[in-house]
């Protein structure tokens, strides 16, 4: 059905847009997001999309859309889409490969992690302008004193822990600085002579329900 707000006889009516020219955020040349909304394509109607490019281990940080449901379609590469069901507080991890989709109901807390390099995802929303609440904003905008008091945490340790976020919205994590730091640590561990060195483990909960083979590699490597 034609959009009721649109005058299709107007000389300003638009039927084409190049998503590649409308960047939302850039982490680096391999990790970035393009967007398409009604402000870019005025005949779009009640829908919008994000064009997401990720390398292995990169994360579209935990967040939710208070006004939109979301379908994540895998174009290339692979990823794990995770969500928390607010009705039972269970985490569901959904691996997707090209041609597969994961559906995220409106308002549900979720995140996406690339399992390999050159992962390309398309996120489609049933709203022209999806609203976002990001985890990094919750952590940095909530006063340290409130977090410390509520969860019985040491405020100074908490302040030091959150300092690397630099009061910015992360969107695609980890930051390049964090990836480099973890890589250096891993190199240091591999060069150590003793055998009882700590090993990086999958940060995804092993008890969380997921749709995958038990030996599925989630790709958490830096």
VEXMAR-402974 format. One line per 2 residues: number of its first residue (from 1); for each residue x, y, z of N, C-alpha, C. Coordinates in Angstrom, 3 decimals. Layout:
% VEXMAR-402974
NUM = X Y Z X Y Z X Y Z ~ ...
END
This chain:
% VEXMAR-402974
1 = 0.846 -1.194 0.000 0.000 0.000 0.000 0.884 1.247 0.000 ~ 0.558 2.251 -0.838 1.351 3.485 -0.839 1.318 4.175 0.511
3 = 2.423 4.808 0.868 2.496 5.526 2.138 1.525 6.707 2.121 ~ 0.681 6.809 3.139 -0.365 7.831 3.173 0.195 9.237 3.300
5 = 1.392 9.376 3.835 1.979 10.697 4.040 2.615 11.258 2.773 ~ 2.765 10.417 1.731 3.568 10.784 0.574 2.724 11.337 -0.568
7 = 3.139 12.457 -1.124 2.538 13.008 -2.327 3.343 12.497 -3.522 ~ 2.801 11.485 -4.206 3.539 10.847 -5.283 3.565 11.679 -6.565
9 = 2.904 12.836 -6.549 2.994 13.747 -7.701 4.055 14.815 -7.489 ~ 4.677 14.823 -6.302 5.687 15.825 -5.983 6.945 15.609 -6.823
11 = 7.586 16.702 -7.243 8.854 16.560 -7.985 9.991 16.048 -7.104 ~ 9.788 16.026 -5.785 10.828 15.580 -4.855 10.694 14.103 -4.471
13 = 9.772 13.384 -5.095 9.585 11.986 -4.751 10.849 11.186 -5.094 ~ 11.205 10.237 -4.223 12.444 9.470 -4.374 12.139 7.978 -4.446
15 = 12.797 7.299 -5.384 12.633 5.849 -5.532 13.962 5.106 -5.466 ~ 15.057 5.825 -5.339 16.373 5.189 -5.349 17.265 5.814 -4.296
17 = 18.106 4.969 -3.681 19.118 5.461 -2.756 20.300 4.494 -2.764 ~ 21.482 5.002 -2.539 22.694 4.184 -2.450 23.080 4.079 -0.978
19 = 22.833 2.913 -0.387 23.099 2.705 1.043 24.569 2.893 1.365 ~ 25.449 2.600 0.406 26.888 2.728 0.630 27.315 4.167 0.933
21 = 26.481 5.123 0.585 26.828 6.525 0.777 26.204 7.129 2.033 ~ 25.588 6.282 2.849 24.945 6.795 4.065 25.469 6.018 5.269
23 = 26.654 6.381 5.731 27.344 5.679 6.814 26.760 6.072 8.177 ~ 26.488 5.068 8.999 26.038 5.311 10.368 27.217 5.379 11.325
25 = 28.107 4.395 11.237 29.279 4.365 12.119 30.398 3.591 11.440 ~ 31.635 4.008 11.725 32.813 3.314 11.219 33.738 2.994 12.391
27 = 34.030 1.707 12.586 35.053 1.310 13.552 36.404 1.272 12.847 ~ 36.444 0.642 11.687 37.613 0.631 10.813 37.135 0.182 9.437
29 = 38.070 -0.088 8.525 37.683 -0.388 7.144 36.958 -1.716 6.992 ~ 37.065 -2.597 7.989 36.372 -3.887 7.926 35.126 -3.936 8.807
31 = 34.927 -2.908 9.626 33.818 -2.929 10.577 33.083 -1.592 10.547 ~ 31.924 -1.602 9.927 31.154 -0.378 9.786 29.694 -0.713 9.494
33 = 28.842 0.307 9.615 27.401 0.128 9.394 26.889 1.264 8.522 ~ 26.180 0.912 7.464 25.448 1.874 6.657 23.967 1.795 7.015
35 = 23.225 2.853 6.715 21.805 2.849 7.086 20.940 3.389 5.960 ~ 19.660 3.017 6.031 18.658 3.563 5.137 17.392 3.834 5.934
37 = 16.927 5.092 5.886 15.705 5.488 6.565 14.879 6.391 5.673 ~ 13.728 6.776 6.160 12.830 7.605 5.365 13.414 8.985 5.075
39 = 14.329 9.447 5.926 14.962 10.740 5.671 15.864 10.692 4.440 ~ 16.284 9.490 4.056 17.139 9.310 2.890 16.308 8.943 1.656
41 = 15.277 8.121 1.863 14.415 7.657 0.773 12.971 7.890 1.199 ~ 12.362 8.981 0.711 11.094 9.439 1.278 9.878 8.596 0.924
43 = 10.013 7.603 0.036 8.901 6.699 -0.254 9.016 5.391 0.518 ~ 9.904 5.323 1.480 10.264 4.062 2.122 9.116 3.420 2.891
45 = 8.253 4.217 3.508 7.190 3.635 4.319 7.663 3.246 5.704 ~ 6.973 2.280 6.328 7.252 1.900 7.717 8.320 0.816 7.790
47 = 9.479 1.091 7.253 10.562 0.118 7.251 11.887 0.869 7.145 ~ 12.958 0.249 7.606 14.303 0.807 7.493 15.289 -0.348 7.590
49 = 16.556 -0.064 7.332 17.535 -1.142 7.398 18.906 -0.618 7.781 ~ 19.716 -1.544 8.306 21.124 -1.317 8.568 21.919 -2.348 7.783
51 = 22.976 -1.899 7.118 23.866 -2.739 6.326 25.153 -2.881 7.133 ~ 25.403 -4.073 7.672 26.419 -4.266 8.697 27.571 -5.126 8.180
53 = 28.798 -4.634 8.358 30.001 -5.369 7.961 30.866 -5.589 9.202 ~ 31.256 -6.853 9.442 32.015 -7.193 10.649 33.131 -8.173 10.329
55 = 34.229 -8.057 11.061 35.274 -9.070 11.008 35.129 -9.990 12.219 ~ 35.871 -11.083 12.212 35.718 -12.118 13.220 35.871 -11.566 14.637
57 = 34.930 -11.904 15.497 34.977 -11.500 16.888 34.405 -10.130 17.176 ~ 34.083 -9.354 16.150 33.501 -8.027 16.379 32.018 -8.161 16.719
59 = 31.547 -7.215 17.514 30.213 -7.312 18.102 29.400 -6.051 17.815 ~ 28.165 -6.234 17.366 27.202 -5.141 17.461 26.732 -5.177 18.906
61 = 27.138 -4.178 19.675 27.029 -4.262 21.130 25.591 -4.510 21.614 ~ 25.447 -5.088 22.805 24.113 -5.317 23.366 23.276 -4.038 23.380
63 = 22.026 -4.169 22.938 21.151 -3.007 22.819 19.713 -3.484 22.633 ~ 18.787 -2.544 22.611 17.425 -2.897 22.221 16.783 -1.738 21.483
65 = 15.726 -2.051 20.739 14.969 -1.057 19.982 13.569 -0.984 20.599 ~ 13.293 0.096 21.266 12.023 0.201 21.978 10.823 0.393 21.064
67 = 11.072 0.708 19.779 9.955 0.967 18.874 9.930 0.048 17.656 ~ 10.773 -0.983 17.613 10.851 -1.777 16.382 11.285 -3.206 16.656
69 = 10.713 -4.131 15.874 11.232 -5.490 15.795 12.308 -5.509 14.719 ~ 13.114 -6.560 14.704 14.267 -6.604 13.792 14.462 -8.008 13.236
71 = 14.715 -8.098 11.954 15.139 -9.344 11.320 16.596 -9.157 10.887 ~ 17.452 -10.092 11.263 18.855 -10.052 10.850 19.073 -11.141 9.804
73 = 19.430 -10.728 8.601 19.652 -11.641 7.478 21.146 -11.706 7.180 ~ 21.682 -12.906 7.069 23.101 -13.087 6.781 23.311 -13.154 5.273
75 = 24.094 -12.227 4.750 24.424 -12.190 3.323 25.680 -13.005 3.044 ~ 26.709 -12.817 3.866 27.948 -13.574 3.710 28.613 -13.721 5.067
77 = 29.562 -14.667 5.141 30.208 -14.934 6.428 29.266 -15.691 7.351 ~ 29.387 -15.445 8.636 28.499 -16.073 9.617 28.541 -15.274 10.913
79 = 27.502 -15.419 11.699 27.407 -14.670 12.950 26.523 -15.424 13.924 ~ 26.599 -15.013 15.177 25.689 -15.512 16.200 24.858 -14.336 16.690
81 = 23.555 -14.450 16.543 22.623 -13.446 17.044 22.090 -13.945 18.384 ~ 22.275 -13.145 19.416 21.853 -13.546 20.763 20.803 -12.589 21.283
83 = 19.835 -13.144 22.005 18.772 -12.320 22.563 18.357 -12.857 23.920 ~ 17.795 -11.970 24.733 17.266 -12.363 26.039 15.754 -12.254 25.995
85 = 15.096 -13.364 26.264 13.636 -13.403 26.323 13.182 -12.766 27.631 ~ 12.491 -11.625 27.597 12.113 -10.949 28.841 11.039 -11.674 29.634
87 = 10.417 -12.693 29.031 9.356 -13.405 29.733 9.891 -14.536 30.607 ~ 11.087 -15.049 30.276 11.670 -16.104 31.113 13.139 -15.850 31.446
89 = 13.690 -14.689 30.957 15.081 -14.295 31.214 16.093 -15.303 30.688 ~ 15.734 -16.055 29.663 16.661 -17.002 29.061 17.372 -16.376 27.870
91 = 18.651 -16.731 27.714 19.444 -16.281 26.573 19.344 -17.321 25.463 ~ 19.079 -16.878 24.254 19.064 -17.758 23.091 20.120 -17.274 22.112
93 = 20.991 -18.184 21.668 22.065 -17.874 20.724 21.747 -18.533 19.391 ~ 21.662 -17.750 18.331 21.214 -18.255 17.034 22.325 -18.065 15.995
95 = 23.068 -19.104 15.643 24.063 -18.986 14.569 23.349 -18.847 13.226 ~ 23.805 -17.922 12.394 23.241 -17.769 11.061 24.361 -17.728 10.025
97 = 24.084 -18.311 8.879 24.981 -18.325 7.735 24.209 -17.788 6.532 ~ 24.852 -17.584 5.378 24.165 -16.954 4.253 22.807 -17.569 3.930
99 = 21.820 -16.693 3.812 20.456 -17.113 3.513 19.605 -17.363 4.735 ~ 20.202 -17.327 5.926 19.458 -17.579 7.156 19.159 -16.279 7.886
101 = 18.083 -16.290 8.681 17.673 -15.096 9.408 17.456 -15.413 10.881 ~ 17.581 -14.379 11.701 17.202 -14.436 13.112 16.223 -13.295 13.355
103 = 15.157 -13.580 14.093 14.136 -12.577 14.361 14.213 -12.120 15.812 ~ 14.191 -10.802 16.018 14.283 -10.217 17.361 13.022 -9.398 17.618
105 = 12.169 -9.821 18.533 10.952 -9.064 18.818 11.254 -7.667 19.354 ~ 10.306 -6.793 19.212 10.451 -5.398 19.648 10.784 -5.312 21.133
107 = 11.810 -4.515 21.446 12.158 -4.244 22.829 13.032 -5.291 23.505 ~ 13.439 -6.349 22.786 14.249 -7.396 23.413 15.731 -7.037 23.339
109 = 16.433 -7.271 24.444 17.883 -7.044 24.547 18.598 -8.060 23.666 ~ 19.531 -7.596 22.805 20.166 -8.510 21.856 21.510 -7.962 21.396
111 = 22.266 -8.820 20.723 23.573 -8.442 20.173 23.936 -9.440 19.068 ~ 24.887 -9.043 18.215 25.357 -9.918 17.133 26.878 -9.986 17.168
113 = 27.428 -11.194 16.979 28.875 -11.392 16.976 29.275 -12.133 15.709 ~ 30.216 -11.571 14.970 30.696 -12.216 13.743 31.557 -13.416 14.078
115 = 31.300 -14.534 13.411 32.071 -15.758 13.639 33.248 -15.896 12.693 ~ 33.300 -15.041 11.672 34.413 -15.089 10.718 34.570 -13.723 10.066
117 = 35.702 -13.538 9.421 35.953 -12.284 8.707 34.985 -12.127 7.532 ~ 34.828 -10.882 7.111 34.000 -10.554 5.936 32.540 -10.982 6.137
119 = 32.058 -10.838 7.356 30.648 -11.116 7.608 29.814 -9.895 7.227 ~ 28.751 -10.140 6.499 27.872 -9.077 6.012 26.444 -9.415 6.428
121 = 25.848 -8.547 7.241 24.492 -8.759 7.749 23.588 -7.616 7.310 ~ 22.323 -7.932 7.125 21.321 -6.918 6.820 20.267 -6.959 7.922
123 = 20.133 -5.857 8.656 19.130 -5.761 9.716 17.960 -4.930 9.204 ~ 16.754 -5.513 9.235 15.564 -4.866 8.689 14.589 -4.608 9.839
125 = 14.078 -3.380 9.908 13.206 -2.959 11.002 11.820 -2.592 10.474 ~ 10.800 -2.791 11.325 9.436 -2.425 10.945 9.089 -1.020 11.454
127 = 10.058 -0.120 11.356 9.876 1.285 11.718 10.801 2.115 10.847 ~ 10.385 3.315 10.428 11.238 4.129 9.558 12.473 4.666 10.249
129 = 12.393 4.833 11.579 13.528 5.314 12.361 13.622 4.485 13.642 ~ 14.321 3.341 13.620 14.428 2.545 14.839 15.160 3.309 15.936
131 = 14.642 3.219 17.142 15.278 3.853 18.292 16.214 2.845 18.947 ~ 17.275 3.356 19.584 18.309 2.494 20.140 18.583 2.857 21.600
133 = 18.758 1.845 22.427 19.348 2.002 23.749 20.531 1.043 23.797 ~ 21.763 1.586 23.834 22.966 0.766 23.794 23.504 0.488 25.196
135 = 24.117 -0.687 25.337 24.692 -1.073 26.617 25.761 -0.112 27.095 ~ 26.588 0.388 26.182 27.650 1.312 26.591 27.064 2.603 27.148
137 = 25.936 3.045 26.614 25.304 4.254 27.146 24.719 4.012 28.535 ~ 24.147 2.829 28.733 23.620 2.499 30.058 24.745 2.504 31.090
139 = 25.890 1.931 30.723 27.013 1.845 31.661 27.650 3.205 31.936 ~ 27.752 4.042 30.910 28.464 5.308 31.092 27.568 6.462 31.527
141 = 26.297 6.382 31.216 25.391 7.479 31.581 24.772 7.305 32.960 ~ 24.702 6.068 33.434 24.218 5.838 34.799 25.312 6.245 35.779
143 = 25.028 7.100 36.748 26.069 7.532 37.682 26.757 6.356 38.378 ~ 28.065 6.445 38.468 28.853 5.404 39.132 28.299 5.101 40.518
145 = 27.913 6.149 41.246 27.432 5.974 42.611 26.155 5.142 42.655 ~ 25.319 5.302 41.648 24.073 4.537 41.601 24.358 3.065 41.330
147 = 25.237 2.792 40.374 25.605 1.412 40.078 26.272 0.754 41.282 ~ 27.202 1.463 41.888 27.940 0.911 43.022 27.001 0.620 44.194
149 = 26.113 1.547 44.494 25.188 1.369 45.618 24.200 0.243 45.336 ~ 23.652 0.215 44.122 22.629 -0.768 43.786 23.158 -2.184 43.804
151 = 24.377 -2.386 43.281 24.913 -3.738 43.129 26.033 -4.050 44.120 ~ 26.195 -3.178 45.124 27.187 -3.384 46.177 28.586 -3.559 45.581
153 = 28.999 -2.587 44.766 30.295 -2.613 44.099 31.179 -1.496 44.632 ~ 32.483 -1.691 44.516 33.430 -0.658 44.903 33.403 0.445 43.846
155 = 33.007 1.663 44.189 32.862 2.714 43.175 34.162 3.055 42.462 ~ 35.308 3.024 43.150 36.571 3.359 42.511 36.997 2.271 41.521
157 = 36.806 1.005 41.913 37.119 -0.082 40.985 36.190 -0.034 39.775 ~ 34.939 0.274 40.027 33.975 0.361 38.938 34.327 1.515 37.994
159 = 34.741 2.647 38.570 35.125 3.795 37.756 36.328 3.456 36.861 ~ 37.300 2.740 37.424 38.476 2.338 36.637 38.090 1.326 35.560
161 = 37.177 0.429 35.905 36.740 -0.598 34.957 36.041 0.011 33.748 ~ 35.208 1.031 33.994 34.421 1.636 32.919 35.167 2.757 32.193
163 = 36.301 3.168 32.714 37.035 4.287 32.117 37.376 4.079 30.643 ~ 37.753 2.843 30.203 38.083 2.668 28.779 36.928 2.965 27.826
165 = 35.695 2.959 28.327 34.559 3.272 27.458 34.556 4.740 27.045 ~ 35.237 5.594 27.828 35.421 7.008 27.500 34.105 7.746 27.257
167 = 33.058 7.256 27.894 31.760 7.930 27.812 31.247 8.041 26.375 ~ 31.611 7.059 25.546 31.155 7.073 24.162 30.265 5.870 23.878
169 = 29.406 6.003 22.869 28.593 4.881 22.421 29.454 3.995 21.531 ~ 29.626 2.735 21.902 30.560 1.850 21.220 29.996 1.358 19.879
171 = 28.766 0.873 19.872 28.051 0.303 18.721 28.758 -0.944 18.194 ~ 29.970 -0.801 17.634 30.738 -1.967 17.210 31.919 -2.132 18.162
173 = 31.948 -3.239 18.840 33.036 -3.509 19.759 33.741 -4.816 19.384 ~ 34.830 -5.140 20.009 35.608 -4.248 20.863 36.238 -3.125 20.045
175 = 36.747 -2.133 20.734 37.468 -1.068 20.047 38.779 -1.626 19.481 ~ 39.347 -0.928 18.522 40.612 -1.375 17.944 41.706 -1.456 19.003
177 = 41.701 -0.508 19.949 42.704 -0.512 21.021 42.588 -1.782 21.869 ~ 41.343 -2.186 22.139 41.126 -3.389 22.938 41.566 -4.639 22.194
179 = 41.276 -4.709 20.906 41.679 -5.859 20.099 43.198 -5.990 20.074 ~ 43.887 -4.862 19.896 45.344 -4.891 19.868 45.915 -5.314 21.217
181 = 45.320 -4.810 22.294 45.789 -5.172 23.637 45.614 -6.672 23.893 ~ 44.453 -7.216 23.510 44.207 -8.644 23.704 45.135 -9.484 22.840
183 = 45.434 -8.994 21.637 46.350 -9.714 20.764 47.745 -9.775 21.372 ~ 48.187 -8.667 21.940 49.502 -8.634 22.574 49.555 -9.565 23.781
185 = 48.463 -9.587 24.557 48.417 -10.497 25.705 48.494 -11.940 25.249 ~ 47.742 -12.251 24.185 47.733 -13.622 23.676 49.117 -14.026 23.180
187 = 49.796 -13.086 22.516 51.157 -13.360 22.047 52.086 -13.601 23.230 ~ 51.894 -12.828 24.293 52.714 -13.008 25.483 52.498 -14.359 26.126
189 = 51.238 -14.801 26.171 50.944 -16.110 26.746 51.556 -17.229 25.914 ~ 51.458 -17.114 24.588 51.963 -18.185 23.721 53.486 -18.273 23.767
191 = 54.152 -17.175 24.103 55.618 -17.182 24.156 56.155 -17.592 25.524 ~ 55.271 -17.722 26.497 55.717 -18.092 27.847 56.170 -19.545 27.869
193 = 57.117 -19.842 28.744 57.695 -21.182 28.764 56.906 -22.151 29.620 ~ 56.179 -21.651 30.632 55.479 -22.597 31.502 54.174 -23.027 30.861
195 = 53.667 -24.191 31.254 52.567 -24.845 30.561 51.193 -24.521 31.116 ~ 51.122 -23.906 32.292 49.811 -23.680 32.906 49.299 -22.279 32.623
197 = 49.487 -21.796 31.405 49.034 -20.467 31.053 47.523 -20.445 30.891 ~ 46.866 -19.341 31.249 45.413 -19.258 31.051 45.081 -19.259 29.571
199 = 43.952 -19.839 29.230 43.515 -19.895 27.843 42.236 -19.086 27.683 ~ 42.078 -18.487 26.517 40.850 -17.736 26.239 39.705 -18.718 26.059
201 = 38.628 -18.484 26.728 37.472 -19.357 26.602 36.334 -18.609 25.928 ~ 35.393 -19.357 25.432 34.219 -18.767 24.792 33.437 -17.969 25.824
203 = 33.284 -16.654 25.663 32.573 -15.867 26.666 31.078 -16.092 26.652 ~ 30.572 -16.800 25.651 29.145 -17.082 25.621 28.837 -18.185 26.624
205 = 27.794 -18.025 27.394 27.429 -18.998 28.406 27.220 -20.377 27.793 ~ 27.856 -21.375 28.351 27.700 -22.728 27.839 26.320 -23.294 28.148
207 = 25.632 -22.689 29.104 24.313 -23.173 29.489 23.194 -22.489 28.733 ~ 23.540 -21.487 27.938 22.505 -20.751 27.222 21.982 -21.583 26.064
209 = 20.633 -21.630 25.868 20.089 -22.383 24.742 20.507 -21.765 23.420 ~ 20.816 -22.597 22.435 21.195 -22.071 21.138 20.847 -23.087 20.062
211 = 20.729 -22.617 18.834 20.400 -23.463 17.710 21.680 -23.743 16.947 ~ 22.426 -24.760 17.371 23.684 -25.043 16.696 24.179 -26.417 17.086
213 = 25.140 -26.899 16.296 25.847 -28.115 16.646 26.654 -27.849 17.910 ~ 26.784 -28.828 18.825 27.547 -28.604 20.073 28.967 -28.130 19.846
215 = 29.559 -28.465 18.692 30.941 -28.073 18.426 31.045 -26.810 17.595 ~ 29.944 -26.067 17.502 29.945 -24.849 16.687 30.996 -23.872 17.198
217 = 31.783 -23.330 16.265 32.821 -22.367 16.626 32.251 -20.962 16.524 ~ 32.121 -20.277 17.671 31.543 -18.943 17.669 32.529 -17.866 17.246
219 = 33.775 -18.229 17.067 34.719 -17.277 16.463 35.233 -16.187 17.373 ~ 35.284 -16.430 18.675 35.810 -15.399 19.581 37.321 -15.494 19.599
221 = 37.952 -14.891 18.613 39.407 -14.855 18.543 39.832 -13.465 18.171 ~ 40.941 -13.002 18.728 41.458 -11.688 18.401 42.799 -11.847 17.713
END
